[in-house]
Amino acid sequence: MSPDFTHRLRELMQSVGFSSFRALSQAAGVSENQILRLRRGDTQLRVETLLKLSQVLQVPVSELLPVGADAKGQQSAVSSQQSAIEPLTTEPGKVLLDLQHEYDRLQQQLAQQRQDLWQEFQQSSVQVLESLLLQLPTAAYAAQQNPQAPAVKLLPLLRPLDQLLQAWGIEPIATVGAEVPYDPQQHQLMAGVAQPGDRVKVRYTGYRQGDRLLYRAKVSPVA
Protein backbone atom coordinates (compact mmCIF):
# COMPACT_ATOMS: atom_id res chain seq x y z
CA MET A 1 0.00 0.00 0.00
CA SER A 2 1.21 3.50 -0.63
CA PRO A 3 2.25 5.67 2.34
CA ASP A 4 -0.77 7.80 1.68
CA PHE A 5 -3.16 5.04 2.87
CA THR A 6 -1.08 4.35 5.97
CA HIS A 7 -1.34 8.02 6.80
CA ARG A 8 -5.11 7.95 6.18
CA LEU A 9 -5.49 4.86 8.38
CA ARG A 10 -3.65 6.61 11.20
CA GLU A 11 -6.01 9.56 10.89
CA LEU A 12 -9.03 7.24 11.17
CA MET A 13 -7.47 5.54 14.21
CA GLN A 14 -6.73 8.80 15.97
CA SER A 15 -10.28 10.05 15.42
CA VAL A 16 -11.59 7.20 17.58
CA GLY A 17 -8.73 7.11 20.08
CA PHE A 18 -6.34 4.40 18.80
CA SER A 19 -2.66 5.28 19.11
CA SER A 20 -1.17 2.13 17.60
CA PHE A 21 -1.90 -0.57 15.07
CA ARG A 22 -1.66 -3.14 17.86
CA ALA A 23 -4.45 -1.42 19.79
CA LEU A 24 -6.57 -1.41 16.63
CA SER A 25 -5.84 -5.10 16.11
CA GLN A 26 -6.96 -6.02 19.61
CA ALA A 27 -10.10 -3.88 19.50
CA ALA A 28 -11.23 -5.19 16.10
CA GLY A 29 -10.28 -8.81 16.76
CA VAL A 30 -8.09 -9.08 13.67
CA SER A 31 -4.41 -9.86 13.41
CA GLU A 32 -1.73 -7.21 12.97
CA ASN A 33 -0.75 -8.97 9.77
CA GLN A 34 -4.24 -8.25 8.35
CA ILE A 35 -3.80 -4.57 9.20
CA LEU A 36 -0.38 -4.60 7.55
CA ARG A 37 -1.90 -6.09 4.41
CA LEU A 38 -4.53 -3.36 4.45
CA ARG A 39 -1.81 -0.68 4.71
CA ARG A 40 -0.03 -2.23 1.70
CA GLY A 41 -3.16 -2.12 -0.44
CA ASP A 42 -3.91 -5.85 -0.48
CA THR A 43 -7.21 -6.31 -2.34
CA GLN A 44 -7.66 -9.91 -1.18
CA LEU A 45 -8.59 -9.12 2.44
CA ARG A 46 -11.55 -11.07 3.79
CA VAL A 47 -14.86 -9.24 3.90
CA GLU A 48 -15.26 -10.14 7.59
CA THR A 49 -11.94 -8.43 8.37
CA LEU A 50 -12.98 -5.22 6.63
CA LEU A 51 -16.36 -5.23 8.40
CA LYS A 52 -14.73 -5.60 11.82
CA LEU A 53 -12.32 -2.75 11.13
CA SER A 54 -15.03 -0.49 9.75
CA GLN A 55 -17.15 -1.00 12.88
CA VAL A 56 -14.27 -0.22 15.22
CA LEU A 57 -13.14 2.80 13.18
CA GLN A 58 -16.76 3.92 12.74
CA VAL A 59 -16.44 4.48 9.00
CA PRO A 60 -18.01 2.85 5.91
CA VAL A 61 -16.16 -0.15 4.53
CA SER A 62 -15.53 1.79 1.35
CA GLU A 63 -13.16 4.06 3.31
CA LEU A 64 -10.87 1.07 3.86
CA LEU A 65 -10.79 -0.19 0.28
CA PRO A 66 -7.87 0.71 -2.02
CA VAL A 67 -8.91 2.87 -4.96
CA GLY A 68 -8.69 1.04 -8.27
CA ALA A 69 -10.31 -1.42 -10.60
CA ASP A 70 -9.09 -4.43 -8.61
CA ALA A 71 -11.06 -3.30 -5.58
CA LYS A 72 -14.43 -2.97 -7.33
CA GLY A 73 -15.36 -6.64 -6.97
CA GLN A 74 -14.35 -6.63 -3.29
CA GLN A 75 -16.37 -3.48 -2.65
CA SER A 76 -19.43 -5.04 -4.29
CA ALA A 77 -19.12 -8.15 -2.12
CA VAL A 78 -18.74 -6.04 1.00
CA SER A 79 -21.76 -3.94 0.13
CA SER A 80 -23.88 -7.06 -0.41
CA GLN A 81 -22.85 -8.68 2.88
CA GLN A 82 -23.15 -5.45 4.80
CA SER A 83 -26.72 -5.01 3.55
CA ALA A 84 -27.60 -8.50 4.75
CA ILE A 85 -26.45 -7.81 8.31
CA GLU A 86 -27.59 -4.17 8.43
CA PRO A 87 -30.77 -4.84 10.44
CA LEU A 88 -28.66 -6.49 13.16
CA THR A 89 -25.91 -3.86 13.29
CA THR A 90 -27.87 -0.67 12.83
CA GLU A 91 -30.94 -1.47 14.94
CA PRO A 92 -29.78 -3.54 17.95
CA GLY A 93 -32.29 -1.80 20.19
CA LYS A 94 -35.20 -2.89 18.01
CA VAL A 95 -33.98 -6.48 17.91
CA LEU A 96 -33.67 -6.59 21.69
CA LEU A 97 -37.09 -5.03 22.08
CA ASP A 98 -38.66 -7.63 19.79
CA LEU A 99 -36.98 -10.41 21.75
CA GLN A 100 -38.28 -8.96 25.01
CA HIS A 101 -41.83 -8.79 23.62
CA GLU A 102 -41.61 -12.42 22.47
CA TYR A 103 -40.28 -13.47 25.87
CA ASP A 104 -43.12 -11.68 27.65
CA ARG A 105 -45.68 -13.29 25.33
CA LEU A 106 -44.32 -16.76 26.00
CA GLN A 107 -44.29 -16.13 29.75
CA GLN A 108 -47.94 -15.07 29.67
CA GLN A 109 -48.84 -18.08 27.54
CA LEU A 110 -47.05 -20.41 29.96
CA ALA A 111 -48.77 -18.84 32.97
CA GLN A 112 -52.18 -19.24 31.29
CA GLN A 113 -51.43 -22.89 30.50
CA ARG A 114 -50.48 -23.53 34.14
CA GLN A 115 -53.69 -21.89 35.29
CA ASP A 116 -55.79 -23.94 32.86
CA LEU A 117 -54.14 -27.19 33.95
CA TRP A 118 -54.65 -26.32 37.62
CA GLN A 119 -58.35 -25.65 37.05
CA GLU A 120 -58.74 -28.89 35.12
CA PHE A 121 -57.11 -30.78 37.98
CA GLN A 122 -59.45 -29.19 40.52
CA GLN A 123 -62.53 -29.96 38.42
CA SER A 124 -61.56 -33.61 37.90
CA SER A 125 -60.79 -33.97 41.62
CA VAL A 126 -64.17 -32.50 42.60
CA GLN A 127 -65.92 -34.93 40.25
CA VAL A 128 -64.12 -37.88 41.86
CA LEU A 129 -65.01 -36.60 45.34
CA GLU A 130 -68.59 -35.70 44.44
CA SER A 131 -70.29 -38.36 46.59
CA LEU A 132 -68.00 -37.58 49.50
CA LEU A 133 -68.60 -33.84 49.28
CA LEU A 134 -72.38 -34.19 49.14
CA GLN A 135 -72.92 -37.03 51.61
CA LEU A 136 -70.39 -36.45 54.38
CA PRO A 137 -71.73 -33.09 55.64
CA THR A 138 -75.17 -34.67 56.04
CA ALA A 139 -73.68 -37.68 57.84
CA ALA A 140 -71.69 -35.37 60.08
CA TYR A 141 -74.82 -33.36 60.90
CA ALA A 142 -76.66 -36.55 61.86
CA ALA A 143 -73.76 -37.60 64.08
CA GLN A 144 -73.76 -34.24 65.83
CA GLN A 145 -77.42 -34.67 66.69
CA ASN A 146 -76.54 -37.84 68.58
CA PRO A 147 -73.29 -37.34 70.53
CA GLN A 148 -73.41 -40.98 71.67
CA ALA A 149 -73.24 -42.31 68.12
CA PRO A 150 -69.90 -43.92 67.15
CA ALA A 151 -69.78 -41.77 64.01
CA VAL A 152 -68.96 -38.71 66.12
CA LYS A 153 -65.40 -39.98 66.41
CA LEU A 154 -65.03 -39.66 62.64
CA LEU A 155 -65.80 -35.94 62.54
CA PRO A 156 -62.14 -34.81 63.05
CA LEU A 157 -61.24 -36.78 59.92
CA LEU A 158 -63.26 -34.32 57.84
CA ARG A 159 -61.03 -31.36 58.69
CA PRO A 160 -58.39 -32.05 55.99
CA LEU A 161 -61.17 -32.14 53.40
CA ASP A 162 -62.52 -28.81 54.65
CA GLN A 163 -59.02 -27.32 54.48
CA LEU A 164 -58.56 -28.58 50.93
CA LEU A 165 -61.84 -27.04 49.79
CA GLN A 166 -60.94 -23.76 51.46
CA ALA A 167 -57.54 -23.71 49.75
CA TRP A 168 -59.24 -24.21 46.37
CA GLY A 169 -61.77 -21.46 47.05
CA ILE A 170 -64.70 -23.90 47.19
CA GLU A 171 -67.34 -22.80 49.69
CA PRO A 172 -70.54 -24.51 50.88
CA ILE A 173 -73.73 -22.72 49.91
CA ALA A 174 -75.26 -23.40 53.33
CA THR A 175 -74.67 -25.75 56.24
CA VAL A 176 -76.79 -28.86 56.65
CA GLY A 177 -79.74 -28.23 58.96
CA ALA A 178 -79.85 -24.48 58.38
CA GLU A 179 -83.16 -22.83 57.51
CA VAL A 180 -82.75 -20.32 54.71
CA PRO A 181 -84.91 -18.42 52.19
CA TYR A 182 -85.56 -20.54 49.13
CA ASP A 183 -83.49 -19.52 46.10
CA PRO A 184 -84.14 -21.72 43.05
CA GLN A 185 -80.80 -20.64 41.60
CA GLN A 186 -78.92 -22.19 44.50
CA HIS A 187 -81.37 -24.70 45.99
CA GLN A 188 -82.93 -27.89 44.66
CA LEU A 189 -86.24 -29.00 46.22
CA MET A 190 -86.21 -32.65 47.27
CA ALA A 191 -89.99 -32.69 47.78
CA GLY A 192 -92.95 -30.39 48.14
CA VAL A 193 -93.42 -26.92 46.73
CA ALA A 194 -91.78 -23.62 47.67
CA GLN A 195 -91.79 -20.10 46.32
CA PRO A 196 -88.67 -17.93 46.20
CA GLY A 197 -88.14 -16.50 49.68
CA ASP A 198 -90.04 -19.30 51.51
CA ARG A 199 -88.22 -20.91 54.41
CA VAL A 200 -86.54 -24.19 53.50
CA LYS A 201 -84.24 -26.51 55.40
CA VAL A 202 -80.92 -27.64 53.95
CA ARG A 203 -80.67 -31.44 53.75
CA TYR A 204 -77.54 -31.71 51.60
CA THR A 205 -75.13 -28.85 51.17
CA GLY A 206 -74.14 -27.36 47.81
CA TYR A 207 -70.91 -25.71 46.70
CA ARG A 208 -69.68 -22.69 44.82
CA GLN A 209 -66.22 -21.82 43.55
CA GLY A 210 -66.01 -18.10 43.11
CA ASP A 211 -68.85 -17.08 40.80
CA ARG A 212 -69.34 -20.63 39.50
CA LEU A 213 -72.02 -22.91 40.94
CA LEU A 214 -70.78 -26.47 41.37
CA TYR A 215 -73.73 -28.14 43.12
CA ARG A 216 -77.05 -26.78 44.29
CA ALA A 217 -77.97 -27.47 47.90
CA LYS A 218 -80.82 -29.92 48.33
CA VAL A 219 -83.60 -28.52 50.52
CA SER A 220 -87.10 -29.27 51.70
CA PRO A 221 -89.89 -26.85 52.74
CA VAL A 222 -90.20 -25.99 56.40
CA ALA A 223 -93.62 -27.10 57.69
Protein Blocks (a to p, Z undefined) as FASTA:
>chain_A
ZZklmmmmmmmmmmnopabfklmmmmnopafklmmmmmnopakbcfklmmmmmmmnopaf
klmpccdjklmmmmmmmmmmmmmmmmmmmmmmlmmmmmmmmmmmmmmmmmmmmmmmmmmm
mmmmmmmmmmmmmmmmmmmmmmmmmmmbmklmmmmmmmmmmmmmmmnopacfbdehiacd
ddfklpccfbdjddehiacddfbdcddehjbcfbdcdddddZZ
